[in-house]
Amino acid sequence: MKENPEIPLVPVGVGPWEGQLPEGEHWDAELLAAGDTRNVVDQYRYWTHDAIVADLDSRRHNFHVAIENWQHDLNIGSVVRTANAFMAKEVHIIGRRRWNRRGAMVTDRYQHVRHHPSVEEFVTWASGEGLRIIGIDNFPDSVPLETYELPENCVLVFGQEGPGLTPEVHAAADATLSIAQFGSTRSINASAAAAIAMHGWVRRHVFGQGV
C-alpha cells in the first residue's frame, strides 16, 4: 500500500535508554542500547523475552483456549493474540500443527501454545487437568453465553471458520454456548467469538460480574 504523505508516521516503540542504565537481570542490554520496538506494553519495555514470559506466568488466569485447525484456519493468529491480551493460561491447537502466525502479531512468543493431533488426545489431556470443556458454537442444544456461569477452570473451544466445532468436540463438551446475535448474519467471525467468550470469563472471574 502506498504511503500517504499527509498522514504522519507514528513512531513504534521507544528509542535507546536515556540516562543512567537500570540494574537488574530482567533488563536486556541490547534493547537498552538500540531501543525496543516490540509489540509489548510499556511495563515490559527493555525487558528480556524470558523475563516477560516469567512475569506473565506468575499471574496467568485459569482458563485455556482451544481452536480446531483441520483446514489451516486463518483466525488462529488473532485468537492467540486475544488470548495473550486476556492472559489465558495456554492456547491449544487441535488438528494440524502448522498455523498462520501473521494475525498473532508476535504475541505467540509470550503465550504458551500446545498442540494436540486429535480431539481424543485433547479431551484426554483436559480431563487429566481437571478442566471443563466449554464449546462455543450455535447448535440447537447451545445455551446462551450471556446467562451461563462459566467455570473458573475450563477450556473454551472454538471451531474453524465455516464448519464450526466438529461433532467430536460437540459431544465431548460439558456445555456448548451460543453468543446472542441480533442481525441477519448466521454467525460471527471465529476470532470475534473467541474474544467475546474470553472477555465473558474475565468479567466473571476477574471483576466478579456474574450472570
C-alpha positions in Angstrom: 0.0 0.0 0.0 1.3 3.5 -0.9 2.2 5.8 2.0 0.1 8.9 2.3 2.4 11.9 2.8 -0.4 13.8 4.6 -0.6 11.2 7.4 2.4 11.4 9.8 4.1 8.2 10.7 3.7 7.2 14.3 6.9 6.1 16.0 6.8 2.4 17.0 8.2 1.6 20.4 10.9 3.5 22.2 14.5 4.5 21.3 17.7 3.8 23.2 17.6 4.2 27.0 18.5 7.8 28.1 20.5 8.4 31.3 22.0 6.0 33.7 21.3 2.4 32.8 19.0 0.5 35.2 20.2 -2.5 37.1 18.5 -5.9 37.2 18.6 -9.3 35.4 15.3 -8.6 33.6 16.8 -5.8 31.5 18.0 -6.6 28.0 21.4 -4.9 27.3 20.9 -4.8 23.5 17.4 -3.3 23.8 18.6 -0.7 26.2 21.3 0.3 23.7 19.3 0.1 20.5 15.7 0.7 21.5 12.6 -1.5 21.8 10.1 -1.7 19.0 8.4 -4.9 20.1 4.6 -5.3 20.5 4.6 -5.1 24.3 3.0 -2.8 26.9 5.2 -0.1 28.4 5.7 -2.1 31.6 7.8 -4.6 29.6 9.9 -2.1 27.6 13.6 -3.1 27.5 12.9 -6.4 29.4 14.3 -9.7 28.1 11.9 -12.1 26.5 12.4 -14.7 29.2 11.7 -12.1 31.9 8.5 -11.1 30.3 7.3 -14.7 30.0 8.2 -15.4 33.6 6.3 -12.4 34.8 3.2 -13.4 32.7 3.5 -17.0 34.0 3.3 -15.7 37.6 -0.2 -14.3 37.1 -1.9 -16.1 34.2 -5.6 -16.9 34.5 -7.2 -20.3 35.0 -8.9 -20.6 31.6 -7.4 -22.1 28.5 -8.4 -21.6 24.8 -8.5 -24.2 22.1 -9.2 -24.0 18.4 -9.6 -26.7 15.8 -7.3 -26.5 12.8 -8.3 -29.0 10.3 -8.3 -26.6 7.3 -5.4 -24.3 8.2 -7.7 -21.7 9.8 -6.5 -18.1 9.3 -8.2 -17.0 12.5 -5.9 -18.8 14.9 -3.3 -16.0 14.9 -6.0 -13.5 16.0 -7.2 -15.9 18.7 -3.7 -16.3 20.1 -3.3 -12.5 20.2 -6.5 -12.1 22.1 -5.6 -15.0 24.4 -2.4 -13.1 25.3 -4.4 -9.9 25.9 -6.7 -11.7 28.3 -3.9 -13.7 29.9 -5.1 -17.2 29.0 -3.0 -19.9 30.6 -2.5 -21.7 27.3 -3.7 -21.9 23.8 -4.3 -25.3 22.3 -4.3 -26.2 18.6 -6.3 -29.3 17.7 -5.5 -30.9 14.4 -2.8 -29.5 12.1 0.3 -28.4 13.9 1.1 -25.6 11.4 -1.0 -22.4 11.7 -0.8 -18.9 10.3 1.0 -16.8 12.8 0.6 -13.5 11.0 -2.5 -12.4 13.0 -0.8 -13.2 16.3 1.4 -10.1 15.8 4.3 -11.9 17.5 2.3 -12.4 20.7 2.8 -16.2 20.4 6.3 -15.6 21.7 4.8 -14.7 25.0 1.9 -17.2 25.0 2.2 -20.9 25.7 0.8 -22.8 22.7 0.2 -26.6 22.9 -0.6 -28.9 20.0 -3.0 -31.9 20.1 -3.1 -34.1 16.9 -6.6 -35.3 17.6 -9.8 -34.4 19.5 -9.4 -37.6 21.5 -5.9 -36.6 22.8 -7.1 -33.1 23.6 -10.1 -34.5 25.6 -7.8 -36.9 27.5 -5.5 -34.0 28.3 -8.3 -31.7 29.5 -9.7 -34.5 31.7 -6.3 -35.1 33.3 -6.0 -31.4 34.1 -9.5 -31.2 35.6 -10.7 -28.7 33.1 -14.3 -28.5 31.9 -14.6 -28.3 28.1 -16.8 -25.5 27.0 -17.6 -25.3 23.3 -18.6 -22.0 21.6 -20.9 -22.5 18.7 -24.5 -22.2 17.5 -26.1 -25.6 18.0 -29.7 -26.5 18.7 -28.7 -27.5 22.2 -26.5 -24.5 22.8 -27.2 -22.3 25.9 -26.6 -18.5 25.9 -23.1 -17.4 26.9 -24.7 -14.3 28.5 -26.6 -16.4 31.1 -24.2 -19.3 31.6 -22.0 -19.4 34.7 -18.6 -20.0 33.1 -16.5 -22.3 35.4 -13.2 -20.9 36.6 -11.2 -23.9 35.5 -12.1 -24.5 31.9 -11.0 -24.6 28.3 -13.0 -22.6 25.8 -13.1 -24.4 22.4 -13.7 -22.8 19.1 -14.3 -24.4 15.7 -12.8 -23.1 12.5 -14.5 -20.5 10.3 -17.4 -22.1 8.3 -17.8 -25.6 9.6 -17.6 -24.6 13.3 -17.0 -27.2 16.0 -16.7 -30.8 14.9 -19.2 -33.4 16.2 -16.4 -35.0 18.3 -15.8 -31.8 20.2 -19.5 -31.1 20.5 -20.1 -34.5 22.1 -17.1 -34.1 24.5 -18.1 -30.6 25.7 -19.6 -30.2 29.1 -21.7 -27.4 27.6 -21.9 -25.6 24.3 -22.6 -21.9 24.4 -24.0 -19.5 21.8 -23.4 -15.8 21.5 -26.5 -13.6 21.2 -26.9 -12.0 17.7 -29.5 -9.6 16.5 -28.8 -9.0 12.8 -29.2 -11.0 9.6 -25.9 -12.9 9.6 -26.0 -16.6 10.7 -22.7 -16.3 12.6 -19.8 -14.1 13.6 -16.1 -14.4 12.9 -14.4 -17.1 14.9 -11.8 -14.7 16.3 -14.6 -12.3 17.3 -16.5 -15.1 19.1 -13.3 -16.1 20.9 -12.7 -12.5 22.1 -16.3 -12.2 23.4 -16.1 -15.6 25.3 -12.7 -14.8 26.8 -14.0 -11.4 28.0 -17.0 -13.2 29.5 -14.7 -15.3 31.6 -12.7 -12.2 32.7 -15.8 -10.3 33.7 -17.0 -13.1 35.9 -13.7 -14.3 37.5 -11.6 -11.1 37.5 -14.2 -8.4 38.0 -16.8 -10.6 39.8 -19.6 -9.7 37.5 -21.7 -12.8 37.4 -24.7 -13.7 35.3 
